[in-house]
Amino acid sequence: PYPSRAPFTCSVSPRVLRHSSHSPVILFSTPFPTIEAPLSTDSPTPAPPPTLTPPPAPVPSLLDDPTVRRFGPAAALVLLTFLFLFPCIRAMYIWDDPSWLLNNTTIQSGPLGLMKVWTDPATTPHYYPLVFTSYWLEFHLWGLGSVGPDGILRGAGYHFDNLLLHIGSVLLLFGLLKSLRLPGGKLGAWLAAAFWAVHPMTVESVAWVAERKNVLSGIFFFGALWCALAFFRVTKPEAPDDAAPGDPAAPHWGLYIASIFLFLGAMLSKTAACFAPPAILLLIWWRRGKISLREILLTLPHFAIAVGFGLVTATLESRQAGATGPEFDFSLLQRILIAGNDIFFYIGKLLLPNPVMQIYPRWNIIAGQPVTNHALYIAPIAAVVVAILLFLLRKIITRGPLAAYLFFVGGLFPVMGFINFYTMIYSFVADHYQYLAGTAIIVLAVEVGLWILRTLAGQIPVQKGFDAQSEQLRFYRITASLLFGGLLLSAGALAFGQASLYRDTRELWTINSTYNKPRGAFGVWHNLGDTLYLDFHDPAEAMKAYQT
């Protein structure tokens, strides 16, 4: 690599050496002259200087891609929900599906029928015009469904749309929770939405065509909350009320108008969404610790819509659905007992959803008769005590648990027994009653679990030389993945099994009957008889179910 006879340069600088006696000896006091000599061809060729190779560039990870980080969590929720709930698509028609769709001539007629859906409440079981409009559109697209090899009519299109609407509600809940900046961060928001998506108690709303009102109202409900909270700056840093219209910090009035129309859509789908206005004020209080007069006044249109449609539903429930008579003449004390036991029943089922069923055994509370089971008095007292304790401890454990508890109770209020509804003759509780309200308990459970893991991570010993923060974060991520991953898979497996039951209503009602005493839940045996006679054409077995 070197040319022959190239000049060789050597320079020696003065240096200090140590003598064997450890006394310094100066060898050269002046710079040594430069010596240049031709390089001999016989001398060995010196090795080339080492080449410094830069380290290889790190391979980019798929998780580092901005698009994946932005849309990946939402895509995972869609995949997870579809994976565990897709058996709902092959579900049979059940219970009151005939009156809502199969035998509803208004839905199966032309444009005049669609007009009646909006203008004549007597033509449909409830005045939920958006729900029946969706049925009308689907019927004119693909009819009532198709008859399978087993000779049973199934409406796959209706169930598929239910599943899509549920997925949409899941995504809106995830976005809403992210915007609220919960202590658990994006992980907590994703886990809460995922648990709600595949919770066994949500299966009923997806697999039951008549519960279109739940999944459709969920879209509008969460959308209304998100817009209202964004307008009131709950999901963003606070801004002064007198900010100029051009100021980015000023409230966007388009969000406010959107929240009103979205809430109207929720009420036109199911009036159980009427707790949205107090929920908005509750979340404002949770974030700021106070509610201003301006915020109360701006929610008055929401309250007006809630009260108006609530009165319409209560009237139709008694006149058209038959929720009237001596069976519904409960005393105020009995209604308080029903409400208190409702609260803890749903909390228990949300935390331990096994078994879940279409009709739960009814508690021994009979209108016009004294309540002899004194254990039923415990729940209402406990419900009040829990609220008081959470209020007194709000400065220690924050306002979050109290806000979640009140959100949950407020969401259940329309179906807690203070207002008559027809299915009270069968049972005082049902899975689909807590569809929206149950999100609060799920969010609270996830946040408490993540808080416990963060606390444990802060207590782990870290070896000397290791970064304590990195090690604690690693422990937190691993334990959260293992714990919540296992729980999520367990919930999904239960939901998959429950969804599969709806493909054969004979099996669904037979299993349900094993948890009910014959005379205590006659609705189970009545529905079992109907499906045996109408769907499976077995009059002998149907008669046995009816006689039970």
C-alpha positions in Angstrom: 0.0 0.0 0.0 3.0 2.3 0.3 5.0 3.5 -2.7 8.7 2.3 -2.8 11.4 4.6 -1.5 8.9 7.0 0.0 10.5 9.4 2.5 10.2 8.3 6.1 9.9 10.9 8.8 10.7 10.4 12.4 10.5 13.0 15.1 11.4 12.5 18.8 10.3 14.9 21.5 12.0 15.4 24.8 10.7 13.1 27.5 11.5 12.3 31.1 12.4 8.8 32.1 12.9 7.4 35.5 16.2 5.9 36.6 16.4 2.7 38.5 17.1 4.8 41.5 13.8 6.6 40.9 15.5 9.9 40.2 14.5 11.6 37.0 17.0 11.6 34.2 16.6 14.1 31.4 17.8 12.5 28.2 17.1 15.3 25.9 16.7 18.9 26.8 16.1 20.1 23.3 13.9 18.9 20.5 15.5 16.2 18.6 16.2 17.1 15.0 14.0 15.6 12.4 15.5 12.7 10.6 14.4 11.9 7.1 15.7 8.8 5.4 14.5 6.8 2.4 12.5 3.8 3.2 14.4 0.6 2.3 12.7 -1.8 0.0 13.9 -4.6 2.2 12.1 -3.4 5.3 8.7 -5.0 6.2 5.6 -3.2 5.0 3.9 -1.5 8.0 0.3 -2.6 8.7 -2.4 -0.2 7.5 -4.0 2.0 10.1 -7.2 0.5 11.5 -10.4 1.5 9.9 -13.1 2.7 12.3 -16.4 1.2 11.2 -19.5 3.0 12.5 -22.0 0.8 14.4 -24.9 -0.5 12.3 -28.0 1.6 12.4 -30.7 0.1 14.7 -33.4 -1.7 12.8 -36.7 0.3 13.1 -39.4 -1.4 15.1 -42.9 -1.7 13.8 -44.1 -0.3 17.2 -42.1 2.8 16.6 -44.0 3.6 13.4 -46.1 6.8 14.0 -49.1 5.3 12.2 -49.0 2.1 14.2 -48.7 4.1 17.5 -51.6 6.2 16.5 -54.0 3.7 15.2 -52.7 0.4 16.6 -54.6 0.5 19.9 -57.9 1.2 18.2 -57.2 -1.6 15.7 -56.4 -3.9 18.5 -59.8 -3.1 20.2 -61.6 -3.8 16.9 -59.9 -7.1 16.5 -60.3 -8.2 20.1 -64.1 -7.4 20.1 -64.7 -9.1 16.8 -62.7 -12.2 17.8 -64.6 -12.9 21.0 -68.1 -11.7 20.0 -68.4 -12.9 16.4 -70.6 -15.9 17.4 -73.3 -13.3 17.9 -73.6 -13.0 14.1 -75.2 -16.4 13.9 -77.6 -15.8 16.8 -81.2 -16.7 16.6 -84.1 -14.3 17.1 -85.1 -14.3 20.7 -87.8 -13.2 23.2 -89.4 -9.9 21.9 -87.6 -9.8 18.6 -90.9 -10.8 16.8 -92.8 -7.7 18.1 -89.8 -5.4 17.4 -89.0 -6.8 13.9 -90.3 -10.2 12.7 -94.1 -9.4 13.1 -93.9 -5.6 12.9 -95.8 -4.6 9.8 -94.8 -1.0 10.2 -91.1 -1.9 9.6 -92.0 -4.2 6.7 -94.0 -1.6 4.9 -92.9 1.2 2.5 -92.1 4.9 3.2 -95.4 5.3 4.9 -94.3 2.8 7.6 -91.1 4.8 8.1 -93.1 8.0 8.5 -95.3 6.2 11.2 -92.1 5.2 13.1 -91.5 8.9 13.7 -95.0 10.2 14.0 -97.1 7.5 15.6 -95.7 6.0 18.8 -98.5 3.4 18.9 -97.1 1.5 15.9 -94.0 0.4 17.7 -93.4 -1.2 21.2 -91.4 1.9 22.3 -90.9 5.4 20.8 -87.3 4.8 19.7 -87.5 6.0 16.1 -83.8 5.8 15.3 -83.8 2.1 16.3 -86.8 1.3 14.1 -85.5 3.4 11.3 -82.4 1.2 11.3 -84.6 -1.9 11.2 -86.6 -0.4 8.3 -83.4 0.3 6.3 -82.0 -3.2 7.0 -85.3 -5.0 6.1 -85.5 -3.2 2.8 -81.8 -4.2 2.1 -81.8 -7.9 3.0 -85.2 -8.8 4.5 -85.4 -10.8 7.7 -82.4 -13.0 7.1 -82.0 -16.5 5.8 -83.1 -20.0 6.8 -80.2 -22.3 7.6 -79.8 -26.0 7.1 -81.4 -26.5 10.5 -84.6 -24.8 9.3 -84.2 -21.9 11.6 -84.4 -18.2 10.5 -81.4 -16.2 11.5 -80.9 -12.5 10.9 -77.1 -12.3 10.4 -77.2 -8.8 9.0 -79.0 -7.4 12.1 -76.6 -9.1 14.5 -73.6 -8.0 12.4 -74.8 -4.4 12.6 -75.2 -4.7 16.3 -71.6 -5.9 16.6 -70.4 -3.0 14.5 -72.3 -0.5 16.6 -70.9 -2.0 19.8 -67.4 -1.7 18.3 -68.1 1.9 17.5 -69.1 2.5 21.1 -65.9 0.8 22.3 -63.8 3.1 20.2 -65.6 6.2 21.4 -65.2 5.1 25.0 -61.5 4.6 24.4 -61.1 8.1 22.9 -63.1 9.7 25.7 -61.1 8.0 28.4 -57.8 9.0 26.7 -59.0 12.6 26.5 -59.8 12.6 30.3 -56.1 12.0 31.1 -56.8 9.4 33.8 -54.0 8.4 36.2 -53.5 5.1 34.3 -52.8 7.0 31.1 -53.4 5.5 27.7 -52.8 2.0 29.1 -55.6 2.4 31.6 -57.9 3.9 28.9 -57.2 1.0 26.5 -57.7 -1.7 29.2 -61.0 -0.2 30.4 -62.3 -0.1 26.9 -61.1 -3.6 26.2 -62.7 -5.1 29.3 -66.0 -3.4 28.5 -65.8 -4.5 24.9 -65.6 -8.3 25.7 -67.3 -8.3 29.1 -69.8 -11.2 29.3 -72.5 -8.8 30.4 -72.3 -6.9 27.2 -73.0 -10.0 25.1 -76.7 -9.7 25.5 -76.9 -6.3 24.0 -75.0 -7.5 20.9 -76.7 -10.9 20.4 -80.3 -9.6 20.9 -81.7 -7.8 17.9 -84.2 -5.9 20.1 -81.3 -4.5 22.1 -80.2 -2.5 19.1 -81.4 0.4 21.3 -78.4 -0.2 23.6 -75.6 -0.3 21.1 -77.1 2.5 19.0 -77.6 4.8 22.0 -74.0 4.0 23.1 -72.7 5.7 19.9 -74.6 8.9 20.5 -74.1 8.8 24.3 -70.3 8.7 24.3 -70.2 11.1 21.4 -72.3 13.6 23.3 -70.1 13.3 26.5 -66.9 13.7 24.5 -68.2 16.9 22.7 -69.6 18.4 25.9 -66.5 17.8 28.0 -64.3 19.1 25.2 -66.5 22.3 25.0 -66.2 22.7 28.8 -62.4 22.2 28.6 -62.5 19.1 30.8 -60.5 17.2 28.3 -58.1 20.1 27.8 -56.4 22.8 29.9 -58.8 25.3 31.3 -59.4 28.5 29.4 -61.0 31.8 30.6 -64.7 32.2 29.9 -64.1 35.6 28.3 -61.5 34.4 25.8 -61.8 36.0 22.4 -63.5 33.9 19.7 -60.3 33.7 17.7 -58.3 32.6 20.7 -57.4 28.8 20.4 -58.2 28.5 24.1 -61.8 29.8 23.6 -64.6 27.3 23.8 -65.7 25.9 20.4 -69.5 26.4 20.2 -69.7 23.8 17.5 -68.9 21.2 20.1 -71.7 22.4 22.3 -74.3 22.2 19.5 -73.0 18.8 18.5 -73.3 17.6 22.1 -77.0 18.6 22.1 -77.8 16.8 18.8 -75.8 13.7 19.8 -77.7 13.5 23.1 -80.9 13.9 21.2 -79.9 10.9 19.1 -79.1 8.9 22.2 -82.6 9.6 23.6 -84.2 8.7 20.3 -82.5 5.4 20.6 -83.0 4.6 24.3 -84.1 6.9 27.1 -81.9 5.1 29.6 -79.2 7.5 28.3 -81.0 10.3 30.1 -78.3 10.5 32.8 -75.8 12.1 30.3 -76.5 15.7 31.6 -75.8 15.0 35.2 -72.8 12.9 34.1 -71.4 15.9 32.3 -71.6 18.0 35.4 -70.3 15.2 37.5 -67.2 14.9 35.4 -66.6 18.6 35.5 -66.7 18.4 39.3 -64.3 15.4 39.2 -61.8 17.4 37.2 -62.1 20.8 38.9 -63.7 20.2 42.2 -66.5 22.7 41.4 -69.3 23.5 39.0 -70.0 27.0 37.8 -73.4 28.5 37.3 -72.5 29.0 33.6 -71.9 25.3 33.2 -75.2 24.4 34.9 -77.1 26.9 32.6 -75.5 25.5 29.5 -76.6 22.0 30.3 -80.2 23.0 30.7 -81.1 22.1 27.1 -79.7 18.6 27.8 -81.8 18.3 30.9 -84.9 19.4 29.0 -84.4 16.7 26.4 -83.9 14.1 29.1 -87.0 15.0 31.1 -89.2 15.3 28.0 -88.3 11.9 26.5 -88.2 10.3 29.9 -91.8 11.2 30.5 -92.8 9.9 27.1 -91.1 6.5 27.8 -92.7 6.2 31.2 -96.1 6.8 29.7 -95.7 4.3 26.9 -94.2 1.8 29.3 -97.4 1.8 31.3 -99.9 2.1 28.5 -98.4 0.0 25.7 -95.9 -2.3 27.4 -98.3 -3.2 30.2 -96.2 -2.0 33.2 -99.3 -1.3 35.3 -101.6 -3.1 37.6 -101.3 -4.6 41.2 -98.1 -6.4 40.3 -96.3 -3.0 40.0 -97.8 -1.3 43.0 -94.6 -1.4 45.0 -94.3 0.8 48.1 -91.6 3.4 48.4 -89.7 1.2 50.8 -89.9 -1.8 48.5 -88.5 0.4 45.6 -85.6 1.5 47.8 -84.9 -2.1 48.6 -84.9 -3.0 44.9 -82.6 -0.1 44.0 -80.1 -0.8 46.8 -79.8 -4.5 45.9 -79.6 -3.6 42.2 -76.4 -1.6 42.8 -74.5 -4.4 44.5 -75.8 -7.1 42.2 -74.4 -5.3 39.2 -71.1 -4.5 40.9 -70.7 -8.1 41.8 -71.5 -9.3 38.3 -69.2 -6.8 36.7 -66.3 -7.9 38.9 -67.2 -11.6 38.7 -69.4 -12.3 35.7 -70.1 -15.9 36.2 -72.8 -17.0 35.6 -74.6 -14.6 33.4 -78.1 -15.3 32.1 -80.9 -13.9 30.2 -83.3 -13.7 33.2 -82.0 -13.7 36.7 -84.0 -15.0 39.7 -86.2 -12.3 41.1 -85.8 -11.3 44.7 -88.7 -12.0 47.0 -90.2 -8.5 46.9 -93.9 -8.7 46.1 -96.1 -5.6 45.7 -98.6 -5.2 48.5 -96.9 -7.7 50.8 -94.3 -7.1 53.5 -90.7 -8.0 52.9 -89.8 -10.9 55.1 -86.2 -11.3 53.9 -84.4 -8.8 56.2 -81.1 -9.4 54.4 -82.5 -7.2 51.6 -82.3 -4.2 53.9 -78.5 -4.4 54.1 -77.8 -3.3 50.5 -79.6 0.1 50.6 -77.9 1.1 53.8 -74.5 0.0 52.4 -75.1 2.0 49.2 -75.5 5.2 51.2 -72.6 4.4 53.5 -70.3 3.8 50.6 -71.2 7.2 49.1 -70.6 9.0 52.4 -67.2 7.3 52.9 -66.1 8.1 49.4 -67.1 11.7 49.9 -65.3 12.0 53.2 -62.1 10.4 51.8 -62.1 12.4 48.5 -59.1 14.5 49.6 -57.1 11.4 50.4 -58.1 9.0 47.6 -59.1 11.8 45.2 -62.5 12.5 43.8 -62.2 9.7 41.2 -63.8 6.8 43.1 -66.8 8.9 44.2 -67.3 10.2 40.7 -67.2 6.7 39.3 -69.7 5.4 41.9 -72.1 8.3 41.3 -71.8 7.9 37.5 -72.7 4.2 37.9 -75.6 4.8 40.2 -76.9 7.6 38.0 -76.7 5.4 35.0 -78.8 2.7 36.7 -81.4 5.0 38.1 -83.9 4.7 35.2 -84.0 0.9 35.8 -83.6 0.7 39.5 -87.3 0.2 40.2 -88.4 3.8 40.9 -90.1 3.8 37.5 -92.2 0.8 36.4 -91.0 -1.3 33.5 -92.6 -4.4 32.2 -89.8 -7.0 32.9 -90.1 -6.3 36.6 -92.6 -9.1 36.6 -89.8 -11.5 35.6 -86.7 -10.0 37.4 -85.5 -6.7 38.8 -82.1 -6.9 37.0 -80.8 -7.7 33.5 -77.4 -7.6 31.8 -78.5 -5.0 29.2 -79.7 -2.5 31.9 -76.1 -1.7 32.9 -74.7 -1.5 29.4 -73.7 2.2 29.7 -73.5 2.5 33.5 -71.2 -0.4 33.9 -68.3 1.4 32.2 -67.7 3.4 35.4 -67.1 0.3 37.6 -64.8 -1.2 34.9 -62.8 2.0 34.6 -62.5 2.3 38.4 -61.4 -1.4 38.8 -58.7 -0.9 36.1 -57.4 2.3 37.6 -57.3 0.7 41.1 -55.4 -2.3 39.7 -52.9 -0.1 37.9 -52.4 2.0 41.0 -51.6 -1.1 43.1 -49.1 -2.2 40.5 -47.4 1.3 40.4 -47.2 1.2 44.2 -45.6 -2.2 44.2 -43.2 -1.2 41.5 -42.0 1.7 43.7 -41.2 -0.7 46.5 -39.1 -3.2 44.6 -35.4 -3.3 45.6 -33.0 -2.2 42.8 -29.4 -3.4 42.7 -26.6 -0.9 42.8 -25.6 0.3 39.4 -29.1 -0.1 37.9 -31.4 2.7 37.0 -34.2 2.5 39.6 -36.8 4.2 37.5 -36.2 2.0 34.5 -36.3 -1.2 36.6 -39.5 -0.1 38.3 -41.1 0.8 35.0 -40.0 -2.6 33.6 -41.6 -4.4 36.6 -44.8 -2.3 36.2 -45.1 -3.2 32.5 -44.5 -6.9 32.9 -46.9 -7.4 35.8 -49.6 -5.3 34.2 -49.3 -7.3 31.0 -49.5 -10.6 32.8 -52.2 -9.7 35.2 -54.5 -7.8 33.0 -53.7 -9.9 29.9 -54.8 -13.0 31.8 -58.0 -11.3 33.1 -58.8 -10.0 29.7 -58.5 -13.4 28.1 -60.6 -15.0 30.8 -63.4 -12.4 30.3 -63.1 -12.9 26.5 -63.5 -16.6 26.8 -66.6 -16.3 29.0 -68.0 -13.8 26.5 -67.3 -16.1 23.6 -69.1 -19.0 25.4 -72.1 -16.8 26.2 -72.3 -15.5 22.6 -72.2 -19.1 21.3 -75.3 -19.9 23.4 -77.4 -17.5 21.3 -76.9 -19.7 18.2 -79.3 -22.2 19.9 -81.9 -20.6 22.1 -83.1 -24.0 23.3 -79.8 -24.5 25.0 -79.7 -20.8 26.1 -83.1 -21.1 28.0 -82.4 -24.6 29.2 -79.1 -23.5 30.9 -80.9 -20.4 32.2 -83.6 -22.6 33.8 -81.1 -24.4 35.9 -80.4 -21.2 37.8 -84.1 -20.4 38.4 -86.6 -22.0 40.6 -89.6 -23.0 38.5 -92.2 -20.8 40.0 -89.9 -17.9 40.7 -88.8 -17.0 37.1 -91.7 -18.1 34.9 -90.3 -15.9 32.1 -87.5 -18.4 31.6 -89.9 -21.4 31.2 -92.3 -19.4 29.0 -89.4 -18.5 26.6 -88.2 -22.0 26.6 -91.6 -23.2 25.7 -91.9 -20.7 22.9 -88.5 -21.6 21.3 -89.3 -25.4 21.6 -92.7 -24.9 19.9 -92.0 -22.1 17.3 -88.4 -22.7 16.4 -87.8 -26.5 17.0 -91.4 -27.7 16.5 -91.5 -29.8 19.5 -95.0 -29.3 21.1 -94.6 -32.1 23.7 -91.5 -30.6 25.3 -92.9 -27.1 24.9 -95.9 -28.1 26.9 -93.7 -29.4 29.7 -91.9 -26.1 29.8 -95.2 -24.1 29.9 -96.6 -26.3 32.7 -93.4 -25.8 34.8 
